[in-house]
């Protein structure tokens, strides 16, 4: 069955028929066919996708992307450690909330939702507080669609010998990034974003030497990143608790399709051209971008809501859904806007069709 509409969101997103069909078979989690033939293959492929630098490993975690972020924060920061959180959107803010829930000492750089962090700001915080041991930042902040300056921030963090944690939830697999060359210690992402799998698990790609230091640190049983990694290492892909088998099998297929497309670079080019078609088409219709184009990511874009009398997002949303497109409400607290994503099994011709659909759905014009 084909999808009834395109999900133009930052995830879950529209998947290929072949990814969905991969879930039609049941798998036994004790069998080598599953653990060695699928899980271990995925773990190896993820590391290869993330870096050419030696010394990295990967671990898969059940649950949402946030569960993997919480597993990382809760396992990696030791008692007596201190986390610096770079916050310029809902997902940076969520990292701060996780630290608060877990009683981890932390400091937050509050930037608002439309400002990009400057490396110098991070440097100033680190230089003025010797207690900070770890730094966490979101790569692509889908609150607005902003891409944060990961290279500059990593330079500052690593030059001061701190542990760098990157939430690359909505960028990994869709934006070229070598985490080893940047010195990133822990990078977190999810199955249902740029690799175009389905929801159900996230993953962490980590410097093995750093992950090995994390035994006994976890503040949660089910979210113990170290124990999950140890179980997978010792038992060749076995998960500690129930594995989301169908989701994992779909991800295996999605990884194959990423390779067939030409890898991360080719997918980045597709997403970038999708986003450029979207912005050009929307501006032609009179819509304005929330962010300056220099801050845009190729993942999702925020647009100001029309100021026309009678405009309602819900009505606009429903009209577009009837035409086969699902867009996203805004998440910025001090601006009336909505968001349109262009990742997933979405292509240039789909973006042209979307612009035509939006033009015909502009009931207020």
N, C-alpha and C positions, 0 to 999 in steps of 0.2 A: 504494500500500500504506500502511495506517495503522501507526502505531507500536505495538509490542507491549507497551510500558510507558511510563510517564511518567518522565522524568529529573528527579528533584527534587534537583538538584545546582546548584552555582554556574556550571556550564558545563563542557563542552558541554551544551546543554539541549534540551528537546523543541521541535521546530520544526513549523511548519504544513505541511500537505501541499503547499500552493502554493509554499512556499519550497523544498521538496525537489524538486518538479517542475521548478523553474526550472533545475535542473542537468542536465536531460535533453538539452540541445543543446550541441554543441561550438562553440568560438569561436576565431577567428584573432586573435592578439595584435597583428597589424599593421594591422587594419582599423579605420577610423573608427567603424564600427558598434559595436565593442567599446570602443575607447579614448575616443572623444568621447561616444558614446551611453550608456556605462555608467560607466566609470571617472571621467571628468570630472564627470558628473552626481552620482555618489556623493561626490566630493571637495567639491563645492559644497554639497550637502545636509548633510554632516557639519559644516561650518563654520556653516551656518544653524542647525543643531540645538544647537550649542555656545554661540553668543553672537550678540547683536545688534550688538556693538561692531565697528567697522571694524578692518582690519589683521591679520586672522587668515587662515591658510592651512592646508591639510591634506595629509598624505602617507601613502600606504598602504605597508605593509611585509609581505613574505611571512613565514610562520611563525607560531609561537604568540604569545600576548600577551607572554610573557617576552622573545621576540625583539625586539619593539617597545620594551619597557622598556630592554633592553640597547642597542639602537640609539640610543635617546635619551640615556641616561647616557653612552655611549661617544662620542657625537658632540657633545653640548652642553657638557660640562664641558671647558674647555681645559686644556692643560698649565699647571701652576701654579695651577689652580683647586682648590677644596676643596668637597666635598659633605657636607652635613649630612643624615643619614637619620633619619627618625622611624620607629621600629620598635616596633610592638605586635602583631606576628603574623608568620606565615610569609612573607608577601609583602613586608612591610617588611624582613624579614631578607634576603630574596632580593636586594633592591636593594643592601644592604650587601655581599652576596657578589659581585654584579656589579662593584661598585667595587673590591673586593679583587682579583678576577680581572684587571681591566683596569689595575691599578696606579694607580688614581685616589685621591688623598689624600681621606680621609673621616673623619667622626666620626659615631657612632651614638648616638642617644638611646634607651637600652634601657628599655622600659616594661613588659616582660612581655606576656602575651597577653590579660589581662583588664582592663587599665588604659587609659583614654583619654588621649591627649596633651593637655596644657594649653598654651594659647598662651604663657603666661608662661615655661614651660620652654624653649620654642623661642626666645623673646626672650632669655632668660638665656644660652643657648648662643651666639646671634648677637652679643650684646653683649660676651661674654667672649672671643670668637675672631674678630678682624677678618679672618682669612684665609678664612673661609667665604664662598663666592661663590654657591652653589646649595643649595637645600633640596628634598628629595624626601619625599613622604608618600603613603600609600595612602588613598584615600577610604573605600571599604568594605572592611574587612579580613575576608575570608571565612573566615579561620581560625576565627573565633568568630561572625561576623555583625555585628561592631561597625561603626557608622558614625562616622568621625572628624570632628572639628569643623573643616571645611575653611575656613569663612568667617573664624573667629578666627585660625587659623594663617596664612592668606593675608594678613590685615591686618598681622600682625607681620612677615612676610617682606617684603612690599612696602613697608612703612614704613621698612625698613632697606635698600631698594634692592637686594635679592637676587633671583636668578632662581628662580621657583617651578615645580617639576615635580610634577604630580599623576598618580599611577597611579589612574585611574578605571575600571579594567578591568571590575569587576562592578557599576558604578553608572551609567555613562554611557548615556543613553537610557531609564533607568528611574527616575532621581531628578532632578528639576528642578535645573539648575545653569547659571549664565551665567559662563563662564570669563573673559570679557572684563571684566565688572564686578568680579570677584574679583582681576583682575590676573594670572591664571595664565599663565605663559609657554609651558609645554608640558604638554599633557594627553594621556594614553595610554589607549587602550582596545582592544577586540578585537571581531571579527565575531560571535563565538558567545556573547555575553552578552545584555544587555538589549535589543539591537536584534533579537535572535532569528534571526541568521543561523547559518551552519555554520562549523566551525573551518577555518583555513587562512591567515588574515592578521589583522594588527592595524593600528592607525592612530594617527597623532599629529596633534593639532590644535595649531598653534603660532602665536605672534606672528611674523609674517613678518620683522619687523626683527631679531628675535633669531635666527631660523633663518638669515638671511642672513650672520650673523657666524660661522657654523659651518664654513665651507669649510676643508677640510684638517685638521680636528680629529679626524676619526673614527679609532678604533683598530681598525677592521675594514673589510674591503672590502665584504662583502655586507651589513653592517649600517651602512653610511654613510647616515645619515638625510638629510644635505645633498645628496649626489649623487643619491639616489633622488628627492628633491623636485625638484632641477634637471632631471632627466630627464623627470619628469612635466610640469613647467612648459613645457619647451622643445618636447616632443614630444606635447603634448595628451593626457596620460593613459598614455603608454607607460611600462611598467615596465623597469628596467635589466636584470633577469634574468627568468626564466620566471614569468609571472603565473599565480596560481591561479584560472584563468578560471571554473571552475564555482562555486567559492566566492564569487567576486566577483559573478557573476550572481545567485546565491542571495541575497546581501546586498542587491543592488539591489531585489529583490522584497521582502525583509524591511523595507527602508526605506519602501517603498510601503505595506506593511501597518501600520507604525508610524503613518504619516500617517493612514491610514484609521481606525485605532483612536481617533484624536483627539490624537496626539502624545505627548510625554513625560509631560505632566500626567495624561492618561487612563491611560497605562500605569502610572504611579506609583500612582494610585488602585487599580488592579487588584492590583498587587503588594502594596500595603499591606493591602488587605482580605484577600487570600490569607494573608498572614502573621498577621493578627489572628485569622482563623478557625483557623489552624494552632495558634497558642499557646493559644487558649481551649480547643480540643479536646484538646490534649495535656495541659494542666493538669487538665482534667476526668478524664482517664485516670490521673492521678497522676504525670505527668512534671514535672520542674522545669527551668526555663531556666537556662543557665549564667550569662548576663548579666542585670543589672537591665534591665527593659523600657525605661528611658530611654536605654539604649545600643543598642537594637536597630535594625537596618536592615530595610527591606522586602525584602531579598534572600535571606538564609539565616539560620537560627536554630540555635543549639547547645542540646542538651538533655543533662542528666546521664543516664548509663546507669542502669537500675534496679539497686538493690542486692540484689535478690532472688537467692537461691541458684539456680544453674542457668542464669542469663541469659548468653547468648553473642550478641554482635553479629552474627556471621556467620549464625547460625541465624535470628535475627530478620530480618536483611537478606534472606535467601533466601525466607522465608515471605512477606515483603512483595513481593518481585520476582515471585513466583508469582501474586500478586494484582494485578500491574500497576503497581507503584511501586518506583522505585530511589532509595534514600536514600544518604547519604554517611557514611563513618566520621569519627570525631573527629580533630582535628589539634592539639588543645591538649596540651602536654607534661605538665602536672601535674594534669589532670582527666580522668576516664573519661567520655567523652561521645560523642555522634553528632550529625550535622547534617542538617537537612532544608531544602532550598531551595524556593522557590516562584516562580521566574522562568521565562521561556520561555512556550510556548503552554500555559499552565496557568491554570485559571479557578476561581472560587469553588466551583463544584460539584465540581471535582476535589479540592479540599481537604477538603470534607465526605466524599467517598468515601474519601479517604486515612485520615481519622480512624476511619471504620468498619473499614477494612482493618487498621489498627494495633490496634484493640480486639480483633479476631478473631485477630490474630497474637501476642497477648501470652500465649504458651504457659506462661510462668512464673507467671502470676497465679493 
